[in-house]
Amino acid sequence: MGMNGSSGEYSYFWLQRLHSLTGFILALAFILLFLVPYSTVLGGDAAFTRFMAKSGEIPLLGWAELLLVGVPLVFHIAMGLMIIHGGQINVFAYGLYKNWMYALQRLTGLILIPFVLYHVYETKLAFLFSGRSIDAKHMHAILTPGWSKAFYITGIICAAFYFGNGLAGALSSWGLAASRRSRTAAAIAGWIITILMAVWGVRLILEF
């Protein structure tokens, strides 16, 4: 019984580590597959459409996105829901900073699930069998309704916080920010990343 309990705790420990690792992968994906390519809209609609069309011509890009982003995303969501189910949020009892960050991390993670699914459907799955890539006209159509633009802005702000705060938490849990001073530095870095990514992403959405 004791051995099985220890084995289960050991397995869960490494699943949590893998959850953190996939979080890094998804943060990079958010930057490389959304923030960077969508920044081409700052050069005009034609520049965005042209870039997306050229990206769509890259061989096996779809399979690479599925394996390198899709699989980690599914695992991260499943493990994240498991962590939320087994976690305890005592922010109202104690009000400590780390408890607020824990609560907000879980809340933004839950908001991100429908946001990511909606974005993937509208920008990837909707074009799966058409042979076309998303263009500026389609993005304008997606973001024309006020609710959709608000949903995207909310999703991007949540993603920015989730990755920024998640990085600070991961540095602490992995032992890379063990001292109080280093944890403070990690928290500050996390907020800087959050603000930069949020401003960058919202700026792009307002451009469409």
Summary of the structure (lengths in Angstrom):
residues: 208
radius of gyration: 18.9
end to end distance: 58.6
largest distance: 64.3
contacts: 588
relative contact order: 0.11
helix: 86%
strand: 0%
